[in-house]
Amino acid sequence: MRYHYDKDTVYIRGEFRAASTGINGGLKDISTIFNHTVPKNFDHADPQKFVRELLARKGYGTDAFGLLTAVWMQNLCILQYDYITVFVTAGVSNPNPDPAKPHTINIIVTSDESMSDAAILETIMTATEAKAHALRNLGRDFTGTTSDAVVVAAVSDIEPKHIYAGTFTDTGRRVYDAVLMGVTASLDRHEGRVQRTTPSYFIFSRYGGDHWVEWQKKDCPYYPCHFKNQACDFCYCPFYPCYDRDLGEFVDSSSGGKIWACTNCLLLHKPEVAGYLKKHPDATLDELKDLPN
């Protein structure tokens, strides 16, 4: 799974089995998911046509799910909890269909481990429960808006690794916690309690006890974690886990078993490599490795 964003859209790319409750939703194999911010004067007469045109401009196929929002993309929250990554934009000033205030909560859940169709559909329920929990915690007397949408996508595989995804499963617990945190954090940004100029990235850490950490490039206490004048644009590698033996290795996990470790990988910290990937977000890992040093 790979993702990148610009000023008004986040794109997620990969080979997925996915379900969507949004535009042209359903259950199918896809290669692209996106969430796009539309202007206040957006014409909602034919959103499917707009989605097709946006995909065409990027050179992506129509095997995709697209979501539309009025929430600024700078308030996007991206949350990684092990193999689960969640993308949330949230605005709830409009729990009713008022065209003047077309806010909504869009949630995209991706899994780097395969899931059955039943688990994918159940994840929509789990994410919706967590969204409602977040709104109740914030004192809202409603559990969503009329235009909320959820997309759930898992990497394709012949034999799914996860059969269930309810709130008491390992997958469901990760999804629930990430959505609960993501809806809360995105609303904090949309409603001005927290100020950010770019999307926010959170990672679930077990160091010093389980907790969420927001990574920010500015004033990072770990800089430089590898070498002076390193590029930090991809502090959390979009290729992880790449399983490329030139860049990393399997090590013993503190919780048992093996985990992919890339502590000594410097590839995306090289300024010329990071700059190339920002200009070419669909570049392959082999393409980046072949760049001149």
C-alpha positions as CSV (number, residue, x, y, z in Angstrom):
1,M,0.0,0.0,0.0
2,R,1.3,3.5,-1.0
3,Y,-0.3,6.9,-0.4
4,H,0.5,10.5,-1.2
5,Y,-1.4,13.7,-1.0
6,D,-1.5,17.2,-2.4
7,K,-3.4,20.3,-1.4
8,D,-6.8,18.9,-2.0
9,T,-6.6,15.1,-2.3
10,V,-5.1,12.0,-0.7
11,Y,-4.5,9.0,-3.0
12,I,-4.0,5.5,-1.8
13,R,-2.6,3.0,-4.3
14,G,-2.2,-0.8,-4.2
15,E,-3.9,-4.1,-5.1
16,F,-6.9,-4.2,-2.9
17,R,-10.1,-6.1,-2.1
18,A,-12.3,-3.3,-0.9
19,A,-15.8,-2.1,0.1
20,S,-17.2,1.4,0.0
21,T,-20.4,3.1,1.3
22,G,-19.5,6.2,-0.8
23,I,-19.9,7.2,-4.5
24,N,-20.4,4.2,-6.7
25,G,-19.8,2.0,-3.6
26,G,-19.9,-1.8,-3.3
27,L,-17.4,-4.6,-3.0
28,K,-14.8,-5.2,-5.6
29,D,-11.1,-5.4,-6.5
30,I,-9.5,-1.9,-6.9
31,S,-6.2,-0.2,-7.3
32,T,-6.9,3.3,-6.1
33,I,-8.8,5.1,-3.3
34,F,-9.0,8.8,-2.9
35,N,-10.6,11.5,-0.7
36,H,-10.9,14.8,-2.4
37,T,-11.8,18.3,-1.1
38,V,-14.4,20.1,-3.2
39,P,-15.1,23.8,-3.1
40,K,-18.2,25.3,-1.5
41,N,-19.8,25.9,-5.0
42,F,-19.2,22.3,-6.1
43,D,-22.0,21.0,-8.4
44,H,-23.2,17.7,-6.8
45,A,-25.4,16.8,-9.9
46,D,-23.1,14.1,-11.1
47,P,-20.4,13.1,-8.6
48,Q,-19.6,9.8,-10.4
49,K,-18.6,11.8,-13.5
50,F,-16.4,14.1,-11.4
51,V,-14.7,11.0,-9.8
52,R,-14.0,9.5,-13.3
53,E,-12.5,12.8,-14.5
54,L,-10.3,13.2,-11.5
55,L,-8.9,9.6,-11.9
56,A,-8.3,10.3,-15.6
57,R,-6.3,13.4,-14.9
58,K,-4.0,11.4,-12.7
59,G,-3.7,8.6,-15.2
60,Y,-5.4,6.1,-12.9
61,G,-8.0,3.5,-14.0
62,T,-11.6,3.4,-13.0
63,D,-11.0,0.4,-10.7
64,A,-11.3,2.8,-7.8
65,F,-13.3,4.2,-4.9
66,G,-13.5,7.9,-4.5
67,L,-14.9,10.1,-1.7
68,L,-15.6,13.8,-1.7
69,T,-15.5,16.2,1.3
70,A,-15.7,19.9,2.1
71,V,-13.1,19.5,4.8
72,W,-9.7,21.0,4.0
73,M,-7.1,18.4,3.3
74,Q,-4.7,20.1,5.8
75,N,-7.0,18.7,8.5
76,L,-6.6,15.1,7.2
77,C,-5.4,12.7,10.0
78,I,-3.4,9.6,9.1
79,L,-3.0,7.0,11.8
80,Q,-0.9,3.8,11.6
81,Y,-1.5,1.0,14.1
82,D,0.7,-1.9,13.0
83,Y,-0.7,-3.3,9.7
84,I,-3.8,-1.0,9.9
85,T,-3.7,2.5,8.5
86,V,-6.6,4.9,8.8
87,F,-7.3,8.2,6.9
88,V,-9.9,10.6,8.4
89,T,-11.3,13.9,7.4
90,A,-14.1,15.1,9.7
91,G,-16.5,18.1,9.8
92,V,-19.8,17.9,11.6
93,S,-21.3,21.4,11.5
94,N,-23.9,19.9,9.3
95,P,-25.6,16.8,10.6
96,N,-28.5,17.6,8.2
97,P,-28.3,18.0,4.4
98,D,-27.8,21.7,4.2
99,P,-26.0,22.6,0.9
100,A,-24.5,25.6,2.6
101,K,-22.6,23.5,5.1
102,P,-21.8,20.3,3.3
103,H,-19.4,18.8,5.9
104,T,-19.0,15.1,6.4
105,I,-16.9,12.4,8.0
106,N,-14.9,10.3,5.6
107,I,-13.0,7.3,6.9
108,I,-10.7,5.1,4.9
109,V,-9.3,2.0,6.5
110,T,-6.5,0.0,4.9
111,S,-4.9,-3.3,5.9
112,D,-1.5,-4.6,4.9
113,E,-2.8,-8.0,5.8
114,S,-5.5,-9.8,3.8
115,M,-9.1,-10.0,5.0
116,S,-12.1,-12.0,4.0
117,D,-15.0,-10.2,2.3
118,A,-17.0,-10.7,5.6
119,A,-14.2,-9.1,7.6
120,I,-14.0,-6.1,5.2
121,L,-17.7,-5.5,5.5
122,E,-17.5,-6.0,9.3
123,T,-14.8,-3.4,9.5
124,I,-17.3,-0.8,8.1
125,M,-19.4,-1.5,11.2
126,T,-16.4,-1.3,13.5
127,A,-15.3,2.0,12.1
128,T,-18.8,3.4,12.3
129,E,-19.1,2.4,16.0
130,A,-15.8,4.1,16.7
131,K,-16.9,7.3,14.9
132,A,-20.1,7.4,17.0
133,H,-18.0,6.9,20.2
134,A,-15.8,9.8,19.2
135,L,-18.8,12.1,18.6
136,R,-20.4,11.1,22.0
137,N,-17.1,11.9,23.7
138,L,-17.2,15.3,22.2
139,G,-20.7,15.9,23.5
140,R,-22.5,15.7,20.2
141,D,-26.1,14.5,20.2
142,F,-25.8,12.8,16.8
143,T,-23.6,9.9,15.6
144,G,-22.8,11.2,12.1
145,T,-23.9,13.3,9.2
146,T,-26.1,12.3,6.3
147,S,-23.2,12.1,3.9
148,D,-20.6,10.1,5.9
149,A,-18.8,7.4,4.0
150,V,-16.4,4.6,4.8
151,V,-14.0,2.7,2.6
152,V,-12.2,-0.5,3.8
153,A,-9.4,-2.0,1.7
154,A,-7.2,-5.0,2.4
155,V,-4.3,-6.3,0.3
156,S,-5.5,-9.0,-2.0
157,D,-4.5,-12.6,-1.3
158,I,-5.9,-16.0,-2.2
159,E,-6.2,-17.0,1.5
160,P,-7.4,-14.2,3.8
161,K,-5.4,-13.9,7.0
162,H,-8.3,-12.3,8.9
163,I,-11.7,-13.8,8.8
164,Y,-13.4,-11.5,11.4
165,A,-13.0,-7.8,12.2
166,G,-15.4,-7.1,15.1
167,T,-14.3,-4.8,18.0
168,F,-12.9,-7.7,20.0
169,T,-10.7,-9.1,17.3
170,D,-7.1,-8.0,16.9
171,T,-8.0,-6.3,13.6
172,G,-11.1,-4.7,15.0
173,R,-9.4,-3.4,18.1
174,R,-6.7,-1.6,15.9
175,V,-9.4,-0.2,13.6
176,Y,-11.6,1.0,16.5
177,D,-8.7,2.7,18.3
178,A,-7.4,4.4,15.2
179,V,-10.8,5.7,14.0
180,L,-11.7,6.9,17.5
181,M,-8.4,8.9,17.7
182,G,-8.6,10.0,14.0
183,V,-12.2,11.4,14.2
184,T,-11.4,13.3,17.4
185,A,-8.1,14.7,16.0
186,S,-9.6,15.7,12.7
187,L,-12.5,17.5,14.3
188,D,-10.0,19.3,16.6
189,R,-8.3,20.6,13.5
190,H,-11.4,21.4,11.5
191,E,-12.9,23.3,14.5
192,G,-9.8,25.2,15.3
193,R,-8.8,23.6,18.6
194,V,-5.5,22.4,17.0
195,Q,-3.8,24.3,14.2
196,R,-2.0,22.5,11.4
197,T,-1.0,23.6,7.9
198,T,-0.4,20.0,6.6
199,P,-2.0,16.6,7.3
200,S,-1.2,15.1,10.6
201,Y,0.4,11.7,11.1
202,F,0.0,9.5,14.1
203,I,1.6,6.2,15.0
204,F,0.6,3.8,17.8
205,S,3.7,3.3,20.0
206,R,4.3,0.8,22.7
207,Y,7.5,2.5,23.9
208,G,6.9,3.5,27.5
209,G,3.4,2.1,27.4
210,D,0.7,2.0,24.7
211,H,-0.1,5.5,23.4
212,W,-0.6,7.5,20.2
213,V,2.2,9.8,19.1
214,E,1.9,12.6,16.5
215,W,5.0,13.0,14.5
216,Q,5.9,16.5,13.4
217,K,8.9,17.4,11.3
218,K,9.5,20.7,13.0
219,D,11.5,20.5,16.2
220,C,11.7,16.7,16.1
221,P,13.6,15.7,19.2
222,Y,15.3,12.8,17.3
223,Y,16.8,14.9,14.4
224,P,19.1,13.8,13.0
225,C,18.3,10.2,13.6
226,H,20.6,9.0,10.8
227,F,22.9,11.7,9.5
228,K,23.2,15.5,9.3
229,N,21.1,17.3,6.6
230,Q,19.0,14.2,6.1
231,A,15.6,14.5,4.4
232,C,12.7,13.8,6.9
233,D,9.8,14.0,4.4
234,F,9.3,10.3,4.7
235,C,10.1,9.7,8.3
236,Y,7.6,6.8,8.2
237,C,8.4,4.9,5.1
238,P,5.6,4.4,2.6
239,F,7.2,1.1,1.5
240,Y,7.2,-0.5,4.9
241,P,7.4,-3.4,5.1
242,C,9.3,-3.8,1.8
243,Y,11.0,-7.1,2.7
244,D,13.9,-6.0,0.5
245,R,17.0,-7.7,2.0
246,D,19.2,-4.9,0.7
247,L,17.5,-2.5,3.0
248,G,16.3,-4.4,6.1
249,E,16.0,-7.7,7.8
250,F,13.7,-9.7,10.1
251,V,14.5,-9.5,13.8
252,D,13.0,-10.9,17.0
253,S,9.9,-9.0,18.2
254,S,9.5,-8.2,21.8
255,S,6.0,-9.7,21.7
256,G,7.3,-12.9,20.0
257,G,7.9,-14.0,16.4
258,K,9.7,-11.9,13.8
259,I,9.2,-8.3,12.6
260,W,10.6,-6.5,9.6
261,A,13.3,-4.0,10.8
262,C,14.9,-1.3,8.6
263,T,16.7,0.7,11.3
264,N,19.8,1.0,9.1
265,C,18.1,1.9,5.9
266,L,19.0,5.4,4.7
267,L,17.4,5.3,1.3
268,L,14.5,7.7,1.8
269,H,16.6,10.0,4.0
270,K,18.8,10.9,1.1
271,P,17.6,14.3,-0.1
272,E,17.8,13.4,-3.8
273,V,15.8,10.2,-3.3
274,A,13.1,12.0,-1.1
275,G,12.9,14.8,-3.7
276,Y,12.4,12.4,-6.5
277,L,9.7,10.4,-4.7
278,K,7.8,13.7,-3.9
279,K,7.8,14.5,-7.6
280,H,7.0,10.9,-8.6
281,P,4.8,9.4,-5.9
282,D,4.1,6.2,-7.8
283,A,7.8,5.5,-8.3
284,T,8.8,1.9,-7.4
285,L,11.4,0.9,-4.8
286,D,13.7,-0.4,-7.5
287,E,13.4,2.9,-9.3
288,L,14.5,4.7,-6.2
289,K,17.4,2.3,-5.5
290,D,18.7,2.9,-9.0
291,L,19.0,6.7,-8.6
292,P,22.5,8.0,-8.6
293,N,24.1,8.4,-5.2
